[in-house]
Amino acid sequence: MESSEAARVLSRPEPFPSRNVKLAEVVAKRIADDIFAQQLAPGAKLPGERDMVERFQVSRGTLREALRILEVHGLLTIRSGPGGGPTVSPMTANDFNRACSLHFTAAGITVSELWAAREKLEPLLARSAAESLTDADRMAFEGIRREQADDVMVDNARYVRVGSRFHQLIASASGDPVLSLFARALGEMTAGLESRNVYPPSEHGRVHQAHLDIVDAILDRDADTAERLAAEHMSDMRITHSARYPGLIDNVLPYVI
């Protein structure tokens, strides 16, 4: 019965799935396709349950499961009560981060492997940021430069928070939205680990100086220097992290929500 319903739901040929797909997943894809095709903005309400049951020719239970799938992925918010129902949510990088975190944990990716990936990716982003620097990027980098140089950067939480923003800015300034998403996800996972640890103020100054040097190279549009300094910085951070927390480096990444 379910396979025949799924056939009715599909309005056009689809690639053969690599696994058995539940009817609710097929409906979830159709709903998502409608949202994207109609370019529904965040806050837009979807049709009522009765209308969607009729449109997709499925049971209420299957429809509700499909909506929950999209809610988990961050595309929908479902509110109960009068005036409630599913509305389109503004998907953010955090939704992607959570999905990556779950997959990495399930795959047994270690902290060491996370650092290795960042060590390869971040220099490329720094080079791209220097090569494609815009006026808006320049203003943002000058702002983070002032914050990095601030002498009050002494508490651990602020150290981790500003450092995370620095790396996010490089990712967004690279002009590559795909690599930027992955870099932000990897950076947020690292920040989540670092927030649990306490770093001495002497390290704060050393890391901030490395960040300032990278920013200066990007502002000078010196792509070679920006790439080299970013590579040196990520290597230094991996080595320092491994030496300070030897029991952590080979641990599987924790799932972060």
C-alpha positions in Angstrom: 0.0 0.0 0.0 2.7 2.4 0.9 4.7 1.9 -2.3 1.5 2.6 -4.4 0.9 5.8 -2.4 4.5 6.9 -2.9 4.0 6.4 -6.7 1.0 8.8 -6.6 2.9 11.4 -4.6 5.7 11.7 -7.1 4.8 14.1 -9.9 7.9 13.6 -12.0 10.6 11.0 -12.5 13.1 10.8 -9.7 16.5 9.2 -9.5 16.5 5.7 -8.1 17.2 6.0 -4.3 20.3 4.3 -2.9 18.1 2.9 -0.1 14.5 2.2 0.6 12.8 5.5 1.1 9.8 5.9 3.5 6.7 7.5 2.1 7.0 10.3 4.7 10.5 11.1 3.3 9.0 11.3 -0.2 6.3 13.7 1.0 8.9 15.7 2.9 10.9 16.2 -0.3 7.8 17.2 -2.2 6.9 19.8 0.5 10.5 21.1 0.4 10.4 21.3 -3.4 7.2 23.3 -3.2 8.8 25.7 -0.7 11.9 26.3 -2.9 9.9 26.5 -6.2 7.5 29.1 -4.8 10.4 30.9 -3.0 8.4 31.0 0.2 10.1 33.4 2.7 10.7 32.6 6.3 7.5 33.0 8.2 5.3 31.9 5.4 2.6 29.5 6.4 2.0 26.2 4.6 -1.5 25.1 3.6 -3.6 23.4 6.3 -3.4 19.8 7.1 -6.6 18.9 5.2 -5.4 20.6 2.0 -2.0 18.9 2.1 -3.5 15.4 2.9 -5.6 15.9 -0.2 -2.8 17.3 -2.4 -0.3 14.5 -1.5 -2.9 11.7 -1.1 -1.5 10.4 2.1 -2.7 9.8 5.6 -2.5 12.5 8.3 0.1 10.4 10.2 2.3 10.3 7.1 2.0 14.0 6.5 2.8 14.8 10.1 5.9 12.6 10.0 7.0 14.4 6.8 6.6 17.8 8.5 8.5 16.6 11.5 11.4 15.5 9.2 11.6 19.0 7.8 11.3 20.6 11.2 14.3 18.5 12.4 16.3 19.7 9.4 15.4 23.3 10.3 13.3 24.1 7.2 10.0 24.3 9.2 8.7 25.4 12.6 5.6 23.7 13.7 3.4 25.6 16.2 0.4 24.0 18.0 -2.8 25.7 19.0 -5.1 28.2 17.3 -3.2 30.0 14.4 -0.5 27.4 14.6 0.7 24.9 12.0 3.9 24.6 9.9 5.7 27.8 8.8 8.9 28.2 6.9 12.0 28.8 9.1 15.1 30.8 8.2 17.7 28.0 7.8 21.0 29.0 9.2 24.6 27.6 9.2 23.8 26.1 12.7 21.3 23.7 11.0 24.1 22.5 8.8 26.5 22.4 11.7 24.2 20.1 13.7 23.8 17.8 10.7 27.5 17.6 10.1 28.1 17.0 13.8 25.7 14.0 13.9 27.3 12.5 10.8 30.9 13.0 12.0 30.1 11.4 15.4 28.3 8.5 13.8 31.3 8.0 11.4 33.8 8.0 14.3 35.6 11.1 13.2 38.2 12.1 15.8 39.3 15.5 17.1 42.7 14.9 15.3 40.9 14.3 12.0 38.9 17.5 12.5 42.1 19.5 13.0 43.7 17.9 9.9 40.7 19.0 7.8 40.8 22.5 9.1 44.6 22.6 8.5 43.9 21.9 4.8 40.9 24.1 4.4 41.6 27.3 6.2 44.7 28.4 4.2 42.7 28.1 1.0 39.9 30.3 2.5 42.5 32.9 3.6 43.9 33.0 0.1 40.5 33.4 -1.4 39.6 36.1 1.1 42.7 38.1 0.1 42.0 37.7 -3.6 38.3 38.6 -3.5 38.3 41.3 -0.7 35.3 43.6 -0.9 34.7 46.9 0.8 32.3 45.3 3.2 34.8 42.6 4.0 37.4 45.2 4.6 35.2 46.9 7.1 34.4 43.7 8.9 38.1 42.7 9.0 39.1 46.1 10.4 36.4 45.7 13.1 37.6 42.2 14.1 41.2 43.5 14.0 40.3 46.2 16.6 38.6 43.6 18.8 41.5 41.2 18.5 43.9 43.9 19.6 41.8 44.8 22.6 43.8 44.4 25.8 40.8 43.2 27.7 40.9 39.9 25.8 41.7 37.9 28.9 38.8 35.7 29.8 38.5 32.3 28.2 34.9 32.6 26.9 35.7 35.8 25.1 38.9 34.4 23.7 37.0 31.4 22.2 34.1 33.6 21.0 36.2 36.2 19.2 38.5 33.6 17.7 35.5 31.8 16.3 34.2 35.0 14.7 37.6 35.6 13.2 37.5 32.2 11.4 33.9 32.6 10.4 34.7 36.0 8.8 37.5 34.5 6.8 35.2 31.7 5.6 32.4 34.2 4.5 34.9 36.6 2.9 36.3 33.7 0.8 33.4 34.1 -1.6 32.9 30.3 -1.7 29.5 29.5 -0.1 30.1 25.7 -0.1 33.5 25.7 1.4 32.4 28.5 3.8 29.6 26.3 5.1 32.0 23.4 5.8 34.6 25.7 7.4 32.0 27.2 9.7 30.8 23.7 10.7 34.3 22.6 11.5 35.1 25.8 13.3 32.0 25.6 15.5 32.9 22.0 16.4 36.4 23.2 17.4 35.0 26.1 19.4 32.6 23.7 21.2 35.6 21.7 22.3 37.7 24.7 23.2 34.9 26.2 25.4 35.3 23.3 27.7 39.0 24.0 28.2 40.9 26.8 29.8 43.7 28.5 27.9 46.4 30.6 29.7 46.4 34.4 28.9 49.9 34.0 27.4 48.4 31.8 24.7 45.6 34.4 24.1 48.2 36.9 23.1 50.1 34.5 20.8 47.0 33.4 19.0 45.6 36.9 18.7 48.9 38.1 17.1 48.7 35.3 14.6 45.1 36.4 13.8 46.2 40.0 13.4 49.0 39.0 11.0 46.6 37.1 8.9 44.1 40.0 8.8 46.9 42.4 7.8 47.9 40.1 4.9 44.2 39.8 3.8 43.8 43.6 4.0 46.9 44.0 1.9 45.5 41.6 -0.6 48.7 39.5 -0.2 47.2 36.1 -0.9 50.5 34.2 -0.7 51.2 35.5 2.8 47.7 35.1 4.0 47.7 31.4 2.9 51.1 30.8 4.5 50.3 32.4 7.8 46.9 30.6 8.0 48.7 27.3 7.4 51.3 28.1 10.1 48.6 29.2 12.5 46.4 26.0 12.0 49.5 23.8 12.4 50.5 25.6 15.6 47.0 25.3 17.0 46.9 21.5 16.2 50.3 20.9 17.8 49.5 23.0 20.9 46.1 21.4 21.3 47.6 17.9 21.0 50.3 18.6 23.5 48.0 20.2 26.1 45.2 17.7 25.9 46.8 14.4 24.8 43.8 12.4 26.0 41.4 14.3 23.9 43.0 14.4 20.4 42.1 10.8 19.5 38.5 11.0 20.9 35.5 10.8 18.6 33.9 14.2 18.2 30.9 14.6 20.4 27.5 15.3 18.9 26.6 18.9 19.3 23.1 20.2 19.0 
